Amino acid sequence: MNKKAFIFDLDGVIVDTAKYHFLAWQKIAQSLNINFTLEDNELLKGVSRVRSLDIILGLGSVQASQEDKDKWLIQKNEDYLSYLVDMDESEILPGVLKILKLLKDKNQGIALGSASKNARPILEKTGIISYFDVIVDGNDVSNAKPDPEVFLKAAQLLNIDPKNSIVFEDSVAGIQAANIAEMVSVGIGEETILHEADYIFKDFTQITADFVEKLIN
């Protein structure tokens, strides 16, 4: 059997922590009198914390010192982490566990490739960290998506060629990163947003065992 690298983004793909990021960013935005909506939040998908803050400040045309920015970044992360305290397996998005189990049974390489710096504690709290052979997160890379560094590093650690790698992503930047790395890109979400992906599914419940077999072979 062929061994491929299956690389998963975290937020919005495995767990729905995007809602907690939104609440934490919205709190910062409100304190600066910036109107920050769910639609605006789409701009932050797959983007680093530093860049996210710059985008929000741009929405409100707010100029800030580096000292203020650093303070807000710490505050945002503290607020976000406070939402994660009560996380458990119920936060895993529908259909994800079925796919992880199938890939494990097929002895495929499974990796996490995420910009999140809180990936490990989230995987531990949701009880699925044992599924992952490799974890590459925001602590391990210096370039944010659409730079493919996070995915290339994951494939390298799995000792699998990028061309034999499949990426599951919910962000445009993530899909672009997978495509730049010449990996198969599977978009999880809206077709209108993720149209650059090789395959698109609304969520993991739509992904069949036959489709996974096709990816493996």
C-alpha positions in Angstrom: 0.0 0.0 0.0 1.2 3.5 -0.8 2.0 5.7 2.2 1.0 9.3 1.8 1.2 12.3 4.1 -2.2 13.6 5.2 -1.8 17.1 6.6 -4.6 18.8 8.5 -5.0 22.4 9.5 -6.5 22.8 12.9 -8.9 25.8 13.3 -12.0 25.3 11.3 -10.9 21.9 10.0 -10.5 19.6 13.0 -12.1 21.8 15.7 -14.2 25.0 15.5 -11.9 27.2 17.5 -12.5 29.9 14.9 -15.5 31.1 17.0 -13.2 31.7 20.0 -10.6 33.6 17.9 -13.5 35.8 16.6 -14.7 36.5 20.2 -11.2 37.4 21.4 -10.5 39.6 18.4 -13.9 41.3 18.6 -13.2 42.2 22.2 -9.9 43.9 21.2 -11.7 45.6 18.3 -14.5 46.9 20.5 -12.0 48.4 22.9 -10.6 50.4 20.0 -14.1 51.4 18.7 -13.6 49.2 15.6 -16.6 47.4 14.2 -15.4 43.8 13.6 -17.9 41.4 12.0 -18.0 37.7 11.3 -17.5 38.7 7.6 -14.4 40.6 8.5 -13.2 37.5 10.5 -12.9 35.6 7.2 -9.9 37.9 6.4 -8.1 36.3 9.4 -8.4 32.7 8.4 -5.0 31.0 8.2 -3.3 34.3 9.1 -0.8 34.8 11.9 -1.7 36.6 15.1 0.5 39.6 14.3 -0.9 40.0 10.8 -4.5 39.5 12.1 -4.0 42.5 14.4 -2.7 44.6 11.6 -5.8 43.7 9.5 -8.1 44.7 12.3 -6.3 48.0 12.9 -6.5 48.6 9.2 -10.3 48.1 9.2 -10.5 50.9 11.8 -7.7 53.0 10.3 -6.0 52.9 13.7 -2.4 53.7 14.1 -0.6 52.1 17.1 2.9 51.8 18.6 4.6 48.5 18.7 4.2 48.6 22.5 0.4 48.8 22.2 0.3 46.1 19.6 2.3 43.7 21.8 0.0 44.4 24.7 -3.1 43.7 22.5 -1.6 40.5 21.1 -1.0 39.2 24.7 -4.5 40.2 25.7 -6.0 38.5 22.7 -4.2 35.3 23.4 -5.2 35.3 27.1 -8.8 35.9 26.2 -8.7 33.1 23.5 -7.0 30.6 26.0 -9.7 31.4 28.6 -12.3 30.1 26.1 -10.3 26.9 25.5 -10.3 25.9 29.2 -13.5 23.8 28.9 -12.7 22.3 25.5 -13.3 18.5 25.1 -14.0 15.9 22.4 -17.4 17.5 21.7 -15.5 20.4 19.9 -14.2 18.0 17.2 -16.0 18.8 14.0 -18.4 16.2 12.5 -16.8 13.4 10.5 -13.2 14.3 11.4 -12.7 11.3 13.8 -14.0 8.8 11.2 -11.4 10.1 8.7 -8.5 10.1 11.2 -9.4 6.5 12.3 -9.6 5.4 8.6 -6.1 6.9 7.9 -4.7 5.3 11.0 -6.1 1.9 10.0 -4.5 2.3 6.6 -1.1 3.2 8.1 -1.0 6.6 6.5 1.2 9.5 7.7 -0.9 12.0 9.7 0.3 15.5 10.5 -1.0 18.7 11.8 0.1 21.8 9.9 -1.3 24.9 11.7 -0.5 28.5 12.3 -1.9 28.1 15.8 0.6 28.3 18.7 -1.9 26.4 20.9 -2.3 23.4 18.7 -0.8 20.8 21.1 -3.0 21.7 24.1 -6.1 21.8 21.8 -5.3 18.3 20.5 -4.8 17.1 24.0 -8.0 18.6 25.4 -10.0 17.0 22.6 -8.3 13.6 23.1 -7.0 13.2 19.5 -3.3 14.0 19.8 -2.4 10.3 19.5 -3.6 10.2 15.9 -0.9 12.6 14.8 2.6 11.3 13.9 3.8 14.9 13.4 2.7 18.3 14.7 4.0 21.4 13.1 2.4 24.6 14.5 3.1 28.3 14.8 5.9 27.7 17.2 7.8 25.7 14.6 7.7 27.9 11.5 8.7 31.5 10.7 6.6 32.0 7.5 2.8 32.3 7.5 0.5 30.7 4.9 0.3 31.1 1.9 4.0 30.4 2.3 4.0 26.5 2.3 6.7 26.2 5.0 4.3 24.6 7.6 3.2 21.9 5.1 6.6 21.2 3.6 8.0 20.8 7.1 5.3 18.3 8.0 5.9 16.2 4.9 9.7 16.3 5.6 9.2 15.1 9.2 7.0 12.3 7.9 9.7 11.5 5.3 7.2 11.7 2.5 7.5 13.6 -0.8 5.4 16.8 -1.0 3.9 15.4 -4.2 2.6 12.5 -2.2 0.9 14.8 0.4 -2.7 15.8 0.8 -3.7 18.9 2.7 -7.1 19.6 4.4 -7.7 23.4 4.7 -10.5 25.8 5.3 -8.7 29.0 4.3 -7.8 30.5 1.0 -4.2 31.1 2.3 -3.9 27.5 3.3 -5.2 26.2 0.0 -2.7 28.4 -1.8 0.1 27.2 0.4 -0.8 23.5 -0.4 -0.9 24.3 -4.2 2.4 26.2 -4.1 3.9 23.1 -2.4 2.5 20.9 -5.2 0.4 19.0 -2.7 -3.2 17.8 -3.3 -5.5 20.5 -1.7 -8.8 19.6 -0.1 -10.9 22.5 0.8 -13.3 22.2 3.8 -16.0 24.9 3.5 -17.6 27.0 0.8 -16.9 26.4 -2.8 -17.2 30.1 -3.7 -14.3 30.9 -1.2 -12.1 27.8 -1.7 -12.4 27.4 -5.5 -8.6 27.1 -5.9 -8.7 23.7 -4.1 -8.4 20.4 -6.0 -11.4 19.1 -4.1 -14.0 20.8 -2.0 -16.3 19.4 0.6 -18.7 21.3 2.9 -17.4 19.3 5.8 -15.9 15.9 6.7 -19.2 14.2 6.8 -19.2 14.4 2.9 -15.9 12.7 2.6 -16.3 9.0 1.8 -14.0 6.0 2.5 -13.8 5.6 -1.3 -12.5 9.1 -1.7 -9.8 8.5 0.9 -8.9 5.3 -0.9 -8.5 7.2 -4.1 -6.2 9.7 -2.4 -4.1 6.9 -1.0 -3.8 5.0 -4.3 
